[in-house]
Amino acid sequence: MLQALRERPALRIAALMAPGAFWLLLFFLAPLTIMGAISFLSRDAQGFPALPYTLENYWTIVRDIRFAPSLSLEGGLQVRLFEGLYLDLLWRSIWLSLISTLITLLLAFPVALFMAQLPKRYRNLALFAVMIPFWTNFLVRTYALQFMLRANGPINTVLRSLGLPPLELIFTPTAVMIGLVYGNLPFMILPLYTSLEKFDWTMMEAAHDLGADTWRAFTRVMLPLISPGLVAGSILTFVPAIGSYITVDLMGGGRTNLIGYSIAQQFSASVNWPFGSALALVMMVIVTIAAVLYFRSSRGMQRAVI
Amino acid sequence: MSTDTSVIFLGERESARPRVREAARRPSLSRFALTTIALLTFAFLYVPILVLIAFSFNSARTGAAWQGFTLQWYARLFNNPRILDAALNSLIVAVVATIGAVVLGTLMAMAMERYRFRFQAFWDSLLYMPVIIPEIVMGISLLLFFASIRLERGLLTLIIAHIAFCMPFVYLTMRARLADFDRSLEEAAQDLGADEWTTFRRITLPLLMPGIISSALLAFTLSLDDFVISFFVTGVGSQTLPVYIWGQIRRGITPEINAVSTLMLILSFVLVTLSHAMQQRTGAR
């Protein structure tokens, strides 16, 4: 058998690939396919999947959509043309995830820039300081934040002892936002830093020498060159945000519902597996579209500079 | 003048090497504002963690007022069989999943990096997907899968799931390492008469060892930390530590949760230190 492996590269490739490929097909692709199939099934009395096949689950998502132009200030200015129960859920999920990604980026960029400009010795220390929260249990970190912001947590205890009124911090949409930013910050800082560390600062000087102002040098020279880190960081922040379960529960008390949390609810609190599967499939489509758009725009950015 | 400011921020003149001084000379960004924002952001990241650790030593049963130092919550942890069981489950799952993920991921990385074959792009995207799709989707799809094949949820389903989501991370790490691999060393060994197995054992494997160890640390950390996927594929008697902590948090905060969380933080700290040291060592070579 070893002889055969030696002489036939195809056999060797098969031997190397087979175990992992088997695992991925059976325990990753097959479950997704089953989830897709179940999203077209009806539910039985207990909420578990049952025949016949139906489009009902997807119809539930879209059926109450109606034309209703509106303007609101929830989570920033929002101009909306349509509304509907699940459309609102999707829209709120995308919107809050985008805003949280943006805030995370605005906080992470100065940190990454600061780190990249430190001398090597301090740079490694700073890198280490980011890696600890990066690899620390997400649940424990979110719990630590919840502990801080609780009604009778350390912040409010300090406020009370100073004779100030306590703040209502926890279980609000703002708390969810803070939680998303807090949880995802390391995932944005690290890739940004990796890109910035490789950045050659003489390029900026060259741009200045050629007459570009700072903003132009930043958008036309720096941004395209650090875009791999920007793309990686944004995806690593946006995707967990839209699918977030721990943050929505611990920080928002489930009151600010996002799609990831809604999906989990269909499998725990109110059992409806087929509908949960349909929502999950919709979320996967959103995430895929976001990733493709983002990769494409970054490649466009890279092409623009060459 | 710009050099002087860089010295203030960087501490020592010797460490301000040309590249850094170049950066400090950039006129637009005020370094002071940058430093302030960066330090505040680090504080934002660390204060909740440090407060949690401090309160795990607070003797108050409820509330956030400090009532004195105690180790009683830690003592209680080690007398709580449910926590010890959960910790043991976490450890079993993490060890088995790490071995599985490292073996499968490394083999796939070798095939993908060293050969060209049909459907390679398909496998490459399939290996990227678990990294990109939300955890919750992976969790519920595995729940549906195990329910449809009527496999009872427990340690086995946890291990299967953990191998599935750790393997792609091992694959990506090992693929990067293999891309830098100097194959002429293998050729030299074979020219000197070593057979393929000997070459693999004596040359390839030792050279890949740092990569294998850091991807193993990565897989181990991912497995130990996972909550969302484990939550959906765990059985009644097979809770992992994060799933147990989750249940306790949902019931209300107790000082024991602070203590067990602190222990998990320390464990993460040890693992990060190890993998950081590994990277420094390979980076130096």
Interface residues (C-beta under 8 A of the other chain):
Chain A: L2 R6 P9 A10 R12 I13 L16 M17 P19 G20 A21 W23 L24 F27 F28 L29 A30 P31 L32 I34 M35 I38 L107 A108 P110 V111 L113 F114 M115 A116 Q117 L118 P119 K120 R121 Y122 N124 L127 F128 A129 M131 I132 P133 F134 W135 T136 N137 F138 L139 V140 R141 Y143 A144 L145 Q146 F147 M148 R150 N152 G153 P154 N156 T157 Y182 L185 P186 W201 T202 M204 E205 T214 I235 V239 P240 I242 G243 Y245 I246 L250 G260 I263 A264 F267 W273 G276 S277 A280 M283 M284 V287 A291
Chain B: L10 G11 E12 S15 A16 R17 R19 V20 E22 A23 A24 R26 P27 S28 L29 R31 A33 L34 T35 I37 A38 T41 F42 F44 L45 Y46 V47 P48 I49 V51 L52 F55 T62 G63 A64 A65 V103 L104 G105 L107 M108 M110 A111 M112 Y115 F117 W123 L126 L127 M129 P130 I132 I133 P134 E135 I136 V137 M138 I140 S141 L142 L143 L144 F145 S148 I160 A161 I163 A164 M167 Y171 E196 W197 T221 L224 D225 F227 V228 F232 P242 I245 W246 I249 I253 I257 N258 S261 M264 L265 S268 F269 L271 V272 T273 S275 H276 Q280
